[in-house]
Amino acid sequence: MANIPPKSTIIYVEDNHGDALLLAEALTERNHDASLVIIENGAKALHYFEVKAKVKDVPPPHCILLDTHLPIVTGLQLIDFIRGAETFKDTPVYIFASEEEYTKLKKTTVISSESFLVKPDVWEGYLALSDLLMKSAEANRKDLKASPTDDKPEVHAEGELRLHQ
């Protein structure tokens, strides 16, 4: 049997401290046992992902959430790097994006439509987001299929979180 890490790791790249705090609180309220690592700008995140891609004996995170609008290096640039690195091929990646950003990325990057989310603007949305991320991270951590309908690593978002209904 494979050695399953004791806890899921979720990376959240977000420059708005309030949004990061809301997700941390939602994970706590739902009793999700995960390590949430918050990286506050795109340049630091790119460095983090570059190191993770090179160091083979350190496992990648179980789930990644990116804000689109980040200082220095954008979420769109980060997703290009992440999806281009073999290390992260099985890592679920979600990004808050507008319809325009979705259209642009779909043309230039191999990325699942399930990756695109609408950023919550109410508490219930953060609770739903924490559930989605945890479900995705746990499937990855335990090496299970995220969805019964396809082989993409992302769990399918539902309701208000889903960019395309």
C-alpha positions as CSV (number, residue, x, y, z in Angstrom):
1,M,0.0,0.0,0.0
2,A,1.3,3.5,-0.9
3,N,2.4,5.8,1.9
4,I,-0.4,8.3,2.3
5,P,0.6,11.7,3.8
6,P,-1.3,12.4,7.1
7,K,-2.7,15.7,6.0
8,S,-3.6,17.4,2.7
9,T,-1.7,20.5,1.7
10,I,-3.5,23.3,-0.1
11,I,-1.6,26.2,-1.7
12,Y,-3.6,29.5,-2.0
13,V,-1.9,32.3,-3.9
14,E,-3.7,35.4,-2.9
15,D,-2.6,39.0,-2.3
16,N,-5.8,40.0,-0.4
17,H,-5.2,39.0,3.2
18,G,-8.9,39.2,4.0
19,D,-9.8,36.7,1.3
20,A,-7.0,34.3,2.5
21,L,-8.3,34.6,6.1
22,L,-11.9,33.8,5.0
23,L,-10.7,30.6,3.3
24,A,-8.7,29.6,6.4
25,E,-11.7,30.3,8.6
26,A,-14.0,28.3,6.3
27,L,-11.7,25.3,6.4
28,T,-11.6,25.5,10.2
29,E,-15.4,25.8,10.5
30,R,-15.9,22.8,8.3
31,N,-13.3,20.8,10.4
32,H,-11.2,20.2,7.4
33,D,-7.8,18.9,8.5
34,A,-5.5,20.5,5.9
35,S,-2.4,22.6,5.8
36,L,-3.3,25.8,4.1
37,V,-0.2,27.6,2.7
38,I,-0.9,31.2,1.7
39,I,1.5,32.9,-0.7
40,E,0.9,36.6,-1.0
41,N,2.2,37.4,-4.5
42,G,2.9,35.8,-7.8
43,A,6.7,36.1,-7.8
44,K,7.0,34.2,-4.5
45,A,4.5,31.6,-5.8
46,L,6.5,31.1,-9.0
47,H,9.7,30.6,-6.9
48,Y,7.8,28.1,-4.7
49,F,6.5,26.1,-7.7
50,E,10.0,26.2,-9.4
51,V,11.6,24.8,-6.3
52,K,8.9,22.1,-5.9
53,A,9.3,21.1,-9.5
54,K,13.1,20.6,-9.0
55,V,13.1,18.9,-5.7
56,K,11.8,15.4,-6.5
57,D,11.9,14.0,-2.9
58,V,9.4,16.6,-1.6
59,P,5.9,15.9,-2.8
60,P,3.9,18.6,-4.6
61,P,0.9,20.1,-2.8
62,H,-2.4,18.2,-3.0
63,C,-4.4,21.2,-4.4
64,I,-3.6,24.7,-5.7
65,L,-5.9,27.8,-5.8
66,L,-4.8,30.9,-7.6
67,D,-6.2,34.4,-7.8
68,T,-5.9,35.9,-11.3
69,H,-4.9,39.4,-10.3
70,L,-1.6,39.1,-8.5
71,P,1.3,41.5,-8.3
72,I,4.5,40.9,-10.3
73,V,3.5,37.4,-11.8
74,T,-0.2,36.9,-12.5
75,G,-2.3,33.8,-11.9
76,L,-2.5,33.3,-15.6
77,Q,1.3,33.2,-15.8
78,L,1.5,30.8,-12.8
79,I,-1.0,28.4,-14.3
80,D,1.1,28.2,-17.5
81,F,4.1,27.2,-15.5
82,I,2.2,24.8,-13.3
83,R,0.5,23.0,-16.2
84,G,3.8,22.9,-18.1
85,A,5.7,21.2,-15.2
86,E,5.5,17.4,-15.0
87,T,5.6,17.5,-11.2
88,F,2.1,19.1,-11.1
89,K,0.4,17.1,-13.8
90,D,-1.8,15.3,-11.3
91,T,-2.3,18.3,-9.0
92,P,-5.8,19.9,-9.1
93,V,-5.5,23.6,-9.9
94,Y,-8.2,26.1,-9.5
95,I,-8.2,29.8,-10.6
96,F,-10.6,32.6,-10.0
97,A,-11.2,34.0,-13.5
98,S,-13.5,36.2,-15.5
99,E,-15.2,35.0,-18.7
100,E,-12.6,36.9,-20.8
101,E,-9.6,35.3,-18.9
102,Y,-11.2,31.9,-19.3
103,T,-11.5,32.3,-23.0
104,K,-7.9,33.5,-23.3
105,L,-6.5,30.6,-21.2
106,K,-8.5,28.0,-23.0
107,K,-6.9,29.1,-26.3
108,T,-3.3,29.0,-25.0
109,T,-3.1,26.5,-22.2
110,V,-4.1,22.9,-21.7
111,I,-6.4,23.4,-18.7
112,S,-9.6,21.9,-17.6
113,S,-12.7,24.0,-17.7
114,E,-13.3,22.6,-14.1
115,S,-10.3,24.8,-13.0
116,F,-12.2,28.0,-13.4
117,L,-14.1,29.4,-10.4
118,V,-16.0,32.5,-9.4
119,K,-14.5,34.1,-6.3
120,P,-17.1,33.9,-3.5
121,D,-18.6,37.1,-2.2
122,V,-20.6,35.7,0.7
123,W,-19.6,33.4,3.6
124,E,-21.5,30.4,2.3
125,G,-19.4,30.7,-0.9
126,Y,-16.2,30.3,1.2
127,L,-17.7,27.3,2.9
128,A,-18.5,25.7,-0.4
129,L,-15.0,26.6,-1.7
130,S,-13.4,25.0,1.3
131,D,-15.4,21.8,0.7
132,L,-14.5,21.7,-3.0
133,L,-10.8,22.2,-2.3
134,M,-10.7,19.7,0.5
135,K,-12.6,17.1,-1.6
136,S,-10.0,17.7,-4.4
137,A,-7.0,17.6,-2.1
138,E,-8.2,14.4,-0.4
139,A,-8.8,12.6,-3.7
140,N,-5.3,13.6,-4.8
141,R,-3.7,12.7,-1.5
142,K,-5.3,9.3,-1.5
143,D,-4.6,8.8,-5.3
144,L,-8.4,8.5,-6.1
145,K,-10.3,9.8,-9.1
146,A,-11.6,13.3,-8.5
147,S,-14.6,12.7,-10.7
148,P,-16.4,9.6,-12.0
149,T,-17.0,11.3,-15.4
150,D,-13.4,12.1,-16.5
151,D,-9.8,11.8,-15.6
152,K,-9.1,15.4,-14.8
153,P,-7.5,16.0,-11.4
154,E,-10.1,18.7,-10.5
155,V,-13.3,18.0,-8.6
156,H,-16.3,19.5,-10.5
157,A,-17.5,22.7,-8.9
158,E,-21.2,23.2,-8.5
159,G,-23.5,26.2,-7.9
160,E,-22.2,29.7,-7.5
161,L,-18.5,28.7,-7.6
162,R,-18.7,27.3,-11.1
163,L,-17.7,29.8,-13.8
164,H,-19.8,28.0,-16.5
165,Q,-23.2,26.8,-15.4
